[in-house]
Amino acid sequence: MKKGLTKKLSLFRLLYPVAALILTALIVWLFIFTVRYLLKQIDTALTIPNPAEESTVDEARFALIAKKLNVKINTAQTNTPSTSTTPEKTKSEPEVLPEEEVMPEEGTTTAQTNNPKTTKEDGELATSTKVASSATTPPTTTTTFDNSSLKIAIYNTSGKTGAAGSLKTALEKTGFVVGTVGNKTVSVPVSLLRVKASSADYVPALKESLAKAGFIPTDEALPDTDAFDVIIMIGLDVLTQ
């Protein structure tokens, strides 16, 4: 009885190390397999695919799916090799050299010099010259102004007797018509020549006429809504003249 028990114990003692060794080897093998599998997956994920290979695989898959669906595929374009449309230059073709320009020798005249024909450019130049010479210069026209068309008013603010009347006389000598002459109680320090923008062309003639009477006013714009085209204000500066 004791011997059988002793044999069983010795057998168990022998099996435990063997089982532990087998289990350890199995674990090591599983670890190595797992590591190799993971490394392979990482290498596949990090590998840059070749576009040519991808297109080949996609075409193969597409052809297989089309075959299963009984769809006809025109593969003539993919199977035909690309050919260059530019024809190659054969060696038998002679090379054409550009013609050299022959310069005429001194003392000789070329046929082109004696040819009375004119080129297209020469004809156009002659035509344009003829048109330019035949064109008449338009006559210069001078613009005339009707001085009598202006509505003029003269106001004396200086208190000097006869100042407005003398200006009216000077203006009427040059064709202007003065419609209103009067006095203003509110004096202006400087004489003014107030003219509408639409009558600005008459300013030089007005100043010339007033200068003959010794009257040199200051220009000032007149609103277009005013009833007069020109208003002359005689200021206090005439008292010192």
C-alpha positions in Angstrom: 0.0 0.0 0.0 2.7 2.4 0.9 4.8 1.5 -2.1 1.9 2.2 -4.5 1.3 5.5 -2.9 5.0 6.3 -3.2 5.0 5.5 -6.9 2.0 7.7 -7.5 3.7 10.6 -5.7 6.9 10.2 -7.7 4.8 10.0 -10.9 3.0 13.2 -10.0 6.3 14.9 -9.2 7.6 14.0 -12.6 4.5 15.1 -14.5 4.2 18.5 -12.9 7.6 19.8 -14.3 6.9 18.3 -17.7 3.4 19.9 -17.8 4.9 23.2 -16.6 7.6 23.0 -19.3 5.0 22.3 -22.0 2.8 25.1 -20.8 5.7 27.5 -20.8 6.7 26.5 -24.3 3.1 27.0 -25.5 3.0 30.4 -23.9 6.3 31.4 -25.5 5.1 30.2 -28.9 1.9 32.1 -28.6 3.8 35.2 -27.6 6.1 34.9 -30.6 3.3 34.2 -33.0 1.3 37.2 -31.7 4.3 39.5 -32.0 5.0 38.4 -35.5 1.4 38.9 -36.5 1.3 42.3 -35.0 4.5 43.3 -36.7 3.2 42.1 -40.1 0.0 44.1 -39.6 1.9 47.2 -38.7 4.2 46.8 -41.7 1.2 46.4 -44.0 -0.4 49.5 -42.6 2.7 51.6 -42.9 3.6 50.4 -46.4 2.8 53.0 -49.2 0.7 51.2 -51.9 1.9 51.4 -55.5 -0.7 53.1 -57.6 0.0 50.8 -60.5 -0.6 47.7 -58.4 -3.8 49.2 -57.0 -5.2 49.9 -60.4 -4.3 46.4 -61.6 -6.0 44.8 -58.6 -9.1 47.1 -59.0 -9.3 46.2 -62.7 -9.1 42.5 -61.9 -11.8 42.8 -59.3 -14.0 44.9 -61.6 -13.6 42.3 -64.4 -14.5 39.5 -62.0 -17.6 41.2 -60.8 -18.6 42.1 -64.3 -18.2 38.5 -65.4 -20.5 37.4 -62.6 -23.1 40.0 -63.6 -22.8 39.1 -67.3 -21.7 42.6 -68.2 -19.6 43.1 -71.3 -16.4 45.2 -70.8 -14.6 46.9 -73.6 -11.0 46.1 -72.9 -9.7 47.1 -76.3 -8.6 50.5 -75.0 -6.7 49.0 -72.0 -5.0 46.2 -74.0 -3.9 48.4 -76.8 -0.4 49.8 -76.2 -0.1 53.6 -76.3 1.4 54.7 -79.5 2.9 58.1 -80.2 0.9 60.1 -82.8 4.0 62.0 -83.9 5.6 60.2 -86.8 9.3 59.5 -86.4 11.5 61.2 -88.9 13.0 58.6 -91.2 16.6 58.8 -92.2 15.7 58.6 -95.9 13.9 62.0 -95.7 16.3 64.7 -97.0 16.9 67.6 -94.7 15.8 70.9 -96.3 18.3 73.7 -95.6 17.1 77.3 -95.6 17.8 79.3 -98.7 20.6 81.8 -98.4 19.9 85.4 -99.3 22.0 86.4 -102.2 23.4 89.9 -101.9 23.8 91.9 -105.1 27.3 92.9 -106.1 28.4 96.5 -106.3 27.6 98.2 -109.6 24.7 96.0 -110.4 21.0 96.7 -109.9 18.4 94.1 -108.9 15.2 93.3 -110.7 13.2 94.5 -107.7 14.7 98.0 -108.1 13.6 98.3 -111.7 10.2 96.8 -111.0 7.6 99.6 -111.2 5.1 97.5 -109.1 4.5 98.8 -105.6 3.9 96.7 -102.5 0.7 96.7 -100.5 2.2 98.9 -97.8 3.4 101.5 -100.3 -0.1 101.6 -101.8 -1.7 102.2 -98.4 0.9 104.9 -97.6 0.2 106.7 -100.9 -3.5 106.4 -100.4 -3.3 107.8 -96.8 -1.1 110.6 -98.0 -3.5 111.5 -100.8 -6.4 111.5 -98.4 -4.6 113.7 -95.9 -3.5 116.2 -98.6 -7.0 116.4 -100.0 -8.7 116.9 -96.7 -9.6 120.5 -96.1 -8.9 122.2 -92.8 -12.2 123.2 -91.1 -12.5 127.0 -90.6 -12.0 128.3 -87.2 -15.2 129.6 -85.7 -15.3 132.3 -83.1 -18.1 132.2 -80.5 -20.0 135.4 -80.2 -21.9 136.4 -77.1 -25.1 138.4 -76.9 -24.4 140.9 -74.1 -27.9 142.2 -74.2 -29.3 138.8 -73.2 -28.0 139.1 -69.6 -30.2 140.3 -66.7 -27.9 142.7 -64.8 -28.6 144.5 -61.5 -26.3 147.1 -59.9 -26.6 147.9 -56.2 -24.7 150.7 -54.5 -23.8 149.9 -50.8 -21.0 152.5 -50.5 -23.1 155.6 -50.2 -21.2 157.3 -52.9 -23.5 159.3 -55.1 -23.6 158.3 -58.8 -21.4 155.2 -58.5 -24.1 152.9 -59.8 -25.0 155.2 -62.7 -21.5 155.4 -63.9 -21.1 151.6 -64.0 -24.5 151.4 -65.9 -23.2 153.8 -68.5 -19.9 151.9 -68.9 -21.7 148.6 -69.4 -24.3 149.9 -71.8 -21.5 151.2 -74.1 -20.4 147.6 -74.6 -23.9 146.2 -75.4 -24.9 145.1 -71.9 -28.4 146.0 -70.6 -28.8 146.9 -67.0 -32.3 146.2 -65.8 -32.1 147.3 -62.1 -30.1 150.1 -60.4 -30.5 150.7 -56.7 -29.0 151.3 -53.2 -28.5 148.9 -50.4 -28.5 149.9 -46.7 -26.2 147.0 -45.7 -22.7 147.8 -47.0 -20.2 145.3 -48.2 -16.5 146.1 -47.6 -15.3 144.9 -51.1 -17.0 145.4 -54.4 -18.4 142.1 -55.8 -19.1 140.8 -59.3 -21.6 137.9 -58.7 -22.3 135.8 -61.8 -24.2 132.6 -62.4 -22.3 129.5 -63.5 -24.3 129.4 -66.7 -23.1 133.0 -67.6 -19.5 132.5 -66.7 -18.4 133.1 -70.3 -19.4 136.7 -70.0 -17.1 137.4 -67.1 -14.1 138.6 -69.2 -16.2 141.1 -71.1 -17.9 142.4 -67.9 -14.6 142.9 -66.2 -13.2 144.7 -69.3 -16.2 147.1 -69.4 -16.0 147.7 -65.6 -12.2 148.3 -65.7 -12.8 151.2 -68.2 -14.9 152.9 -65.4 -12.1 152.2 -62.9 -14.1 149.5 -61.1 -12.3 146.3 -60.2 -14.6 143.9 -58.3 -14.0 140.5 -56.7 -15.6 137.4 -58.3 -18.3 135.6 -56.4 -20.7 132.8 -57.5 -24.4 133.6 -57.9 -27.0 130.9 -57.2 -28.8 129.6 -60.3 -32.1 130.3 -58.5 -31.6 134.0 -58.5 -33.7 136.2 -60.8 -30.7 138.0 -62.3 -27.8 136.6 -64.2 -25.3 139.2 -62.9 -25.4 141.3 -59.7 -22.8 144.0 -59.2 -22.3 145.1 -55.6 -20.5 148.5 -55.1 -18.6 148.2 -51.8 -16.9 150.6 -49.5 -13.6 150.1 -51.3 -14.7 152.6 -54.0 -14.4 155.4 -51.4 -10.7 155.0 -51.4 -10.3 154.9 -55.1 
